[in-house]
Amino acid sequence: MANIRTIRNRIRSVQNTAKVTRAMEMIAASKMRRSQQRLTDSRPYADTISQIIGHITAQSGDLGDDVHPLMEQREVRKIRVVHITPDRGLCGGLNGNLNRNLGRFVAGLELPLDSVIVGRKGRDFASRSGIEVRSLVMDIGDTPTLSDTQDISEVVIEDYRSGTVDEVYVSYSKFMSTVLQVPTIKKLLPVEPIEVEDGNNSGYIYEPNANQVLDSLLPKFVEVQIYQAILENIGSEHSARMVAMSSATDSANEMIQDLTLLMNKVRQASITTELLDIVGGVAALEG
């Protein structure tokens, strides 16, 4: 059985660990609240663009026979995935879930695939899995702006326009709640307009014309979808880290209680042994 000094040193070590995890939990909670606000504020903008594109395409008579390059459906010969992951760990199973979800997606394909990677954990996974990396972005920070993610959008749009890739998907963790983040892969290109109700697809006049409005909106739509996915992933990361650090702190406190109980048992056993030695010595002297 361990001696009291060893157990006391172990308790002190676990207490220090609990202080660190508690501090990390509080930092993650603060960042989570800010990131939640940012992604909540950006959702109406992304939804409104989707609705406008849906209204324009529903009025197909205003568009003529030409299909916008970003909406063109063509034979799929190569696929691209924009894989968004955190740069750091200590966020529970978030990174593993994201990478496994992408791994299952890739395993189900029979076509060539490359990737645009955002985050160090995605880079490590692509390196281990042999996934071709077209572009790599790291250290994007906790509060990126739309301009910070514009380079990613430009690479995706240009390669799709040129025919380098024929479909583009985005892989990220969708923020549902503080304790629930869902790994998600959704199609980004070609843009598939949302369906609008029959009663809501008329009565709009677009100036100078619907085609020019669509030319302006579709690249913005792709940019906003990628930006929104990055914000969702950042919110998921901080939420997962807060929950993971809270669990680590609770586990450390439970370990401290167990070690304290063990130390008390060892101390009691030591006292009992000393008492037995004294009683035995007294009995020997009296005998």
PyMOL commands that set and color helices and strands:
alter all, ss='L'
color gray80, all
select helices_A, chain A and resi 4-58+60-62+69-71+94-107+120-129+146-162+198-200+210-286
alter helices_A, ss='H'
color red, helices_A
select strands_A, chain A and resi 79-84+113-118+132-137+167-177+180-189
alter strands_A, ss='S'
color yellow, strands_A
deselect
rebuild
show_as cartoon
